[in-house]
Structure formats: C-alpha cells, structure tokens
C-alpha cells in the first residue's frame, strides 16, 4: 500500500497478471460516475419511500405510531440507505446496480479487485465528498483530477473503470472474418471499424467512405441504383459479406 | 496466403477453449462453490488465454479478436484474483491482531486528542462560569428556560420518545459525528480538531450552565452510563482523523497521497470498532441513561463496565496474546 502507484497514461490503468502482457482498462469519467450515482440514489430513495408509504398506510389504518417498534419502522431504511454502497460493492467486487447500468466498476489502482477496507473507506469519505451539498467537493475534485477521482477514491486507492465484457457474438464475428475473408487481418479491422460506426455516421458520408474502401480493397461495388437509401443499404451489405468471406 | 492457413488452424484449435473458458466464468459467477478440478481448469484456461492474447496481438494489435480476448482476459483475471471470502478467520485476525496493533500505534495521538478535548471542556466550563449568558451559544432557548425552571431537558425524555427511537437517533448522530471527525482529518487535521474542540466546549459549558442552577449532579447521573464509552470513542476517532492530517503534513519519504493511503489503512480497523461501540453506547443512552427507575449505582456500574469492555477490546487485552497463533490470513484491510 505504501509504494507510489504508477498510472501508464491519463485515461487508462494497466491490468497485469504475472509476467504476461497487460491489458488496458479505460478509466470512467465524471459522466459515468455521476450517472451511476444518480441511478443508485434513485434505488436507495425509492426503497426508503416505499417503506415509509407502507407504514403510513398501516398507521392511518388506525394503529398508533409507537405501537410498532422503530427497530422495524426506521432501522431498515436507514441501514439500506447507508449500507447500500459499501455492502453491494464488497459482495459483487466493486459493482452496484447503478454502476452496472453505467458499465463501470471499482477496482484497486492496479486493476485488481479492491479490498474490503478500501470499499468501506471510499464510502466513508462520501461524508466529505458530498459536502457542502450535492457532492460539490467530490465533483469539483474529480473535475480536475486526471483520473476523475474523488477524495474517497484517493484515500482508498481505488479507481472506477469501464467494464469490458467478452461477448460470444464478438468472437463469432472475429473468427468468421479471420477464417473466411480474403482480406488481411488489418484490412478486416478497417472494414469492421466502419461497420461498427455505421449508424453513428451520416448517410452520405458513410456511403462515400464505403465506396472508397471497397475501391481501395479492389472489391466490386454494388449495382448502381437511383435511390440513395437503397445504395447506402447495398454498400453496408457488401461490406458485411466481404467480412464473412461471401464475396469472391 | 500461407500465413492465414496457420491462423485458421490456430483459430480452429483455440476457439473452443475460449468458449469453454467464457462458459466456465459465467458458471463461476453464478455459483462460487466449486471443486478443486474446476478451479484448476479455470486457472489453466486463464494462463493459456494470456499466451493466446500475446499471439493475437502480434497478428493484429487492435483487431476484433484481440479486443475480444482482452475482454475475456479481464474477466478471467478478476475471477482468478478475487480475494477469497473467509469472513470468520479474517474477522478474528482483525480483532486480535490488527486492531490492537493499530491502537498501539495511535496511542500518543489518542492521548493528545484527549488532552485537547479536556482543555476545550475546561475552556467552555470557565467561559460559562464567568459569563453565564454565553450558555446561549451552546444550548437552545428551550433547554435554557427548562433549566431556569429547575428541570433538566433529559428529565421527561422517555415520556416523549420511546427508548428505541431515542437510541436510534443518538446512534445515527454519534456515528455521523465520529465518521465526520475522522474524514475531516483529510483537511490537514484542522477539521478534526475543530469538531473535537467544539464538542469539548459544549460539554464543559453545559455542565457549568446546569451547575449554576444546581442541576449538575442530575446531568452527571444522565451522562455517566454512556458517557465514558462515547467520549472515548470520539477521542479515538479524532486521533485517527489527526493521523490522516499528520500524514498529509509530514509524509516522510512517501508522497502525500501514498502517506494518506498508508494512514488510512492503519486507521480503518479502529474506525470500524468505533462505530460498533457507538451502537452500544447509543443503546445505553436510549434505554439506561434517561430511565428514572434505574439507580445511580447501576448507571455508574454500566458506565464503568462498558468502558472496561471498550478498553479491553480496543487494546487487545481481552485476548491472551501468547495463545493466539499467527494466522497466515491476510487481513481484509491490508
């Protein structure tokens, strides 16, 4: 815990296992952090509200408010509200429902799962980070910190990273292309890149890019049509077939 | 392309292994109880994957296969390196080894903070003794009027609030004060000293104020059962906070961040137990202290006994040191 922690670059930390090459983990920014926190806050507040509603109905039903012990009426929502973050982070290695939603998780600075003590600490420091109101201290500090850390993360030596999930479909796509496509791997990567961003690009740009790419790779262009939308669709189809090796 | 024939053969051979590893990781997430063979297989799969990843990178560093294998590697790494969950042994190590060690290292700071607390209390006491009007700084108008009529605000407490509610609200409040006093130590210790000083002054001035009206023995009767543990916990939490500030001011050979992290690691076990003892003190303050049916002698006995337990646990005197075999367990906090 005492040695200085080395971060390889501003928005990544490196996960190292043994002597093998490390994998970069992307650090989650202020946006994902806030998103996760707000989502978690909704869950916590919702639980407390539901609990209050239930007991309000019971009490309006005629029984006295002190007929039921506060250990039943007040303790559970208080515990839920304050222990939500530390307990969930500890039992699911740095994840809470809100963090899952934002696709992030808490790890130690070396990318490994953080210790129980670290999880407790980063949550105790919410007391300062949330000062004076609405997480102003934590927000300001992480705004200027190059890893977007709040005080609690600095004290506990933790970082929030973007979750990477290995999806079976990704493997299938990659191996089909490597097995059947006539293209070299780096050419496949360019085509796959374009397809990945297809929906984010404007139609005329992506059509022009696709045409240029197909020409450079010396692949046939689809039959010319008068309709730009049909043309756009045909170009996408052509690129997909190229990756799957369905083109000659 | 002869190179891609080799690539195809490699993919054909390795793809099933990756799919198997991905499946194994999923079942491992759902069900942590596994036999040794399965765990061993997972570990082997993880090591083979590291070699495959290096190979895939040499073929196409940013390709889709590399990215898939990297993601799988991150998942497998987490599964392999997740610390084992041994709740009982690591709690025992915490209580018997880490807590006393941390308290030993903290002892001089605790004494200084206690001295600061007493000094502030004395100051508050003198202040109100000399200028009785200043009691308004620390007590509400309602409290003052009650005392002027010869009634302590603790007198009818249980007629208004049930003991459980009282205990809960006191507990929450005290835990928040202790944790804030601790965490504010990160402001170079100043926040902690402010909170400790403020609480000391409040205690001193309130006692001086009720003495003015001859009610100090009744306030003492209210405070004696829970006070010893509560005040000790506040001093210990304050000492832990001061340690954080000291790490920032005098980091020694470490960087300030590293020194802070080190101090934080040292003081976490202490803070966990401070919170537990505040729960106990809150229960006493709700059920014992305000009760008119419990004799003064009993209250004093409760106060002394609870403080002895507090001292024995925090210092480790409660456990025979020699008989405790050093476990290889890593504590949860290292």
Interface residues (C-beta under 8 A of the other chain):
Chain A: X1 X2 X3 X4 X5 X15 X17 X18 X20 X21 X23 X24 X25 X66 X69 X70 X71 X74 X75 X78 X93 X111 X112 X113 X115 X116 X117 X120 X121 X124 X125 X127 X128 X151 X154 X155 X156 X157 X164 X165 X166 X167 X168 X170 X171 X173 X174 X175 X177 X178 X179 X184 X185 X186 X188 X189 X192
Chain B: X1 X4 X7 X8 X11 X12 X15 X18 X19 X22 X46 X50 X51 X53 X54 X57 X59 X60 X62 X63 X64 X65 X67 X68 X69 X70 X71 X72 X73 X74 X75 X77 X78 X80 X81 X82 X83 X90 X162 X164 X165 X168 X172 X176 X179 X180 X182 X183 X184 X186 X244 X254 X255 X257 X258 X260 X261 X262 X264 X265 X268 X269 X271 X272 X332 X333 X334
